[in-house]
Amino acid sequence: MLNRVHHSSIICSDYKKSKAFYTEILGLEIIREIYRKERQSYKLDLALNGEYVIELFSFPSPPPRPSRPEGTGLRHLAFEVDNLKSEIERLQNNNIICEPMRLDVTTNKYFTFFADPDNLPIELYEK
């Protein structure tokens, strides 16, 4: 029986840029950072509100992730927020472009999308 989602993994093309994005802009907390010399790879474990949520990996020359057209597989990451408008403003102040807010007609909640440094779609969904 499954209990919960343990974490998601992301492979980035520019480790320093992605580390700054996920920690300084999105505010995820660093649990541990490891450099694996044999793989020429960093592994950064990140938490949200003290809960482990993302492994950020770097590898030499990873192929780009196609985002358009959408393909099979993981589509996006989604984070819940209390105030979507203030989060959009905060992201825009950090030069992050957000799509216009949309209303989920099923839940009557607002959401938006933006992209990480490697164009991985990230959704913010209002609580």
C-alpha positions in Angstrom: 0.0 0.0 0.0 1.3 3.5 -0.9 1.6 6.1 1.8 2.5 9.3 -0.1 4.7 10.6 -2.8 8.2 10.5 -1.3 10.0 12.9 -3.8 10.5 13.8 -7.4 13.8 14.0 -9.3 14.9 16.6 -11.7 18.0 16.6 -13.9 19.2 20.1 -14.7 21.6 21.4 -17.4 23.2 24.2 -15.3 23.5 23.1 -11.7 24.4 26.5 -10.2 21.5 28.2 -12.0 19.0 25.5 -11.0 20.2 25.4 -7.4 19.7 29.1 -7.1 16.2 28.9 -8.7 14.9 26.2 -6.5 16.5 27.5 -3.3 16.6 31.3 -3.6 13.5 31.9 -5.8 11.2 29.1 -4.9 12.5 28.9 -1.3 13.2 25.2 -1.0 15.5 24.2 1.8 18.7 22.3 1.3 18.8 19.0 3.2 22.1 17.7 1.8 24.4 18.3 -1.2 26.7 15.6 -2.5 29.2 15.7 -5.4 29.5 12.2 -6.9 33.0 12.3 -8.5 32.6 9.0 -10.3 29.5 10.3 -12.1 30.6 13.9 -12.4 27.2 14.7 -10.8 25.8 16.7 -8.0 22.8 15.5 -6.0 20.9 18.1 -4.1 18.1 17.0 -1.7 15.5 19.7 -1.2 12.7 20.1 1.3 9.5 22.2 1.4 8.4 23.1 5.0 10.8 20.4 6.3 9.5 17.7 4.1 11.8 16.1 1.5 10.3 16.7 -1.9 12.9 17.1 -4.7 16.2 15.5 -5.8 18.1 17.9 -8.1 20.7 16.2 -10.2 23.4 17.4 -12.6 25.0 15.2 -15.2 27.5 16.1 -17.9 25.7 17.1 -21.2 22.1 15.8 -20.5 19.8 15.9 -23.5 17.2 18.7 -23.4 13.7 17.9 -22.2 11.0 18.4 -24.8 8.1 20.5 -23.4 6.3 21.3 -26.6 4.5 19.4 -27.9 3.7 17.7 -24.7 4.8 14.2 -24.6 4.2 11.1 -22.5 5.6 11.0 -19.0 5.7 13.5 -16.1 4.0 16.6 -17.2 4.8 19.2 -14.4 5.4 19.9 -10.8 2.7 21.6 -8.8 2.9 23.6 -5.6 0.1 24.8 -3.4 0.1 28.4 -2.4 -2.1 30.5 -0.1 -2.2 33.7 -2.3 -1.6 33.1 -6.0 -1.5 36.8 -6.9 1.3 37.6 -4.4 3.3 34.6 -5.5 3.0 35.6 -9.2 4.2 39.1 -8.2 7.1 37.7 -6.2 8.2 35.5 -9.2 7.8 38.4 -11.6 10.1 40.5 -9.3 12.7 37.7 -9.9 12.3 37.9 -13.7 10.2 34.7 -13.9 7.5 34.9 -16.5 4.1 33.4 -15.4 1.2 32.5 -17.6 -2.0 34.4 -16.9 -4.0 33.1 -14.0 -6.6 30.6 -14.9 -9.6 29.2 -13.1 -10.0 25.5 -12.6 -13.7 25.1 -13.3 -13.8 21.8 -11.5 -12.5 23.1 -8.2 -13.1 26.8 -8.6 -9.5 27.5 -7.7 -7.0 29.6 -9.5 -3.6 28.4 -10.9 -0.8 29.5 -13.1 2.3 28.0 -14.8 5.9 29.1 -15.2 9.1 27.3 -16.1 12.3 26.4 -14.3 15.7 27.2 -15.9 15.4 24.0 -18.1 11.8 24.8 -19.2 10.2 22.2 -16.8 6.7 23.4 -16.3 5.8 24.3 -12.7 2.3 25.0 -11.5 1.2 27.1 -8.6 -2.3 26.2 -7.4 -4.2 28.4 -4.9 -5.3 26.7 -1.7 
